[in-house]
Amino acid sequence: MTFVAIVPAGGAGTRLWPLSRRSHPKFLIDMTGVGRTLIQATSDRLEGLADDLIVVTGKDHAKAVAEQLDLSEDALVIEPSPRGTMPAIGLVAAIVEKRYGPDAVVGSFAADHLISDTGAFQQAVRTAIDSAKTGKVVTIGITPTSPDTGFGYIHVGEETTVKGAYAVAEFMEKPDLPRAVEYVESGTFLWNAGMFVSRVGVLLDSLAQFKPELAAGLRAIAAEWDGPGRAEALTGWDDLEDSVIDRAIAEPLAEIGGVTTVPVSMGWSDIGGYASLSEHLDNSAEQVSSGGSAQPVVLSGSDGAVVYSHDRPIVIHGIPEAVVVDTGDVLLVTTKEQSAGLGGVVASLGDDLNRLR
Amino acid sequence: MTFVAIVPAGGAGTRLWPLSRRSHPKFLIDMTGVGRTLIQATSDRLEGLADDLIVVTGKDHAKAVAEQLDLSEDALVIEPSPRGTMPAIGLVAAIVEKRYGPDAVVGSFAADHLISDTGAFQQAVRTAIDSAKTGKVVTIGITPTSPDTGFGYIHVGEETTVKGAYAVAEFMEKPDLPRAVEYVESGTFLWNAGMFVSRVGVLLDSLAQFKPELAAGLRAIAAEWDGPGRAEALTGWDDLEDSVIDRAIAEPLAEIGGVTTVPVSMGWSDIGGYASLSEHLDNSAEQVSSGGSAQPVVLSGSDGAVVYSHDRPIVIHGIPEAVVVDTGDVLLVTTKEQSAGLGGVVASLGDDLNRLR
């Protein structure tokens, strides 16, 4: 059995600005000061597990991705334009189907997530592969650690014949807080982290069932990918339907019993903002979370601060939960709570600061 | 009549750290971005008014002061050690007495105050000189703009024969807030800004009356100042009594009717902290007070912020009254309210950051 990891690397977002920005989204950054960028860590934790790894990204970041992972040309799929996760993952799946045949198993793993327990991750993927071999599309579900309203949830059903893999009863939209509390207390809901494992033939045939034109379009491009017709085939990209994999395959397939889930606790985070990031940084006695270079950070009356220092020491006095990010070309000062509104700030930057977006 | 300005330039304090620090106290800094340091502005506003100007400072800052003001050797008095304002001003007064005789008038003007209305200042000094010629020690009193509890107050008595000059009934210690409100509402109290004008003979004879040993010691050093015996005479400096001019002369002399005051409104500030400084910086529509270099400052939900930018743009989001000071070698993040406690923070800096004090 061949197992190919698909790593979609797209989207910058603004919630971790100015660390993450259009020109260097968070997957290209060593967010936690461990010496590896998020996409490098994603690749590292698939080592020994995946026979092959293919990154799908936009042309803006293709060069940086290839350099960081030392990728061969075959291992890099550049989308002409962003169309959502389904065309991106689906194109790679179709290429894998062409290269390895429909029984190859693919797993899709976002380039910008943090996972602290690699052993637990690898065990979950192995279980997911076993479940995928039974013809299911398998999602890796995260055992919730809080009633987070920022994630979709997976309603877990009965355990399947594969130990550790359960039927997915239903995918749930992002809940309000009372409902999220209910989900977490019930013990039968998982966070949907968007990680899917499946036989590539099953994945594309499922797509063909729900979105036949998209599946056909992707397979048509893939047919020419490794030959001289790639460029011409890619002109069909613009005709594809924008879609995300959860809506296109996972949700409708779950309704007819085709999806399973593997629950796991592995210190997972999508680093959705500074509050989330701070949980993954070192905490000193003074509860500073500090990344970046090793300039001293002095806190006074500022418990829970998140600090990225660049080339000068930083002193924070009397601002609890402060967020101070010095990237060298710009300095951001806010608080964890306020940082949720960074999108509006970034959008409001004038033309003179356009380079910082 | 000869009028000599005495400019005491000492003390760094911590309330404007890290702009102001041991190695470059605030008088050496262009605090408001006008292109002149505070001591240069002090000298500028005495232009055309004083026949001579003498700065008294410690050896740490003598070179910088001399360079900033292009001072001749005669115009710089270096105290061997800080002993308070009385020995500092008294020594210069004694030197002026020796050079120009006892009828020369001296005025003492701190090197690190801001005065926005130079015309009002000069008019007040002229009135003070007229009052000084009648044998009084004259203090320039500031018409209060708020019940500030950080200043001593002057209780004003009857107008004297010199129009615009009033008897000082009493000097009052820093009051509590209810008392300060009472003072300001009464309309008969002024802020004591520590500016004194007097015939030099009157000043030193008054000192001789209250502190005879100190007066004699200062006159003994001054006798040798402009000759070969200066160094030896200065060995007497260490025997002088530490004292401040308010306690040594102004308060006891006021009790016997020897002090007058000239009230003035002239946009005066001793820049006692970031809240005070911000009132003297340019306010944009978004109420940012920004000094330093011309890097963009972006405020969002941060009205009343004080920002010093150095070499990178600064974005502040959701922290009203923020104080963000980037001096290039260190970054301070606090609020106006919290900045009152900066002394403790500076004192707590470890040995590795000792250079920043």
Interface residues (C-beta under 8 A of the other chain):
Chain A: P18 P296 V298 S300 G301 R312 P313 I314 V315 I316 H317 G318 I319 A322 V324 D326 G328 D329 V330 L331 L332 V333 T334 T335 E337 Q338 S339 G341 L342 G344 V345 S348 L349 G350 D352 L353 L356
Chain B: P18 P296 V298 S300 G301 R312 P313 I314 V315 I316 H317 G318 I319 A322 V324 D326 G328 D329 V330 L331 L332 V333 T334 T335 E337 Q338 S339 G341 L342 G344 V345 S348 L349 G350 D352 L353 L356
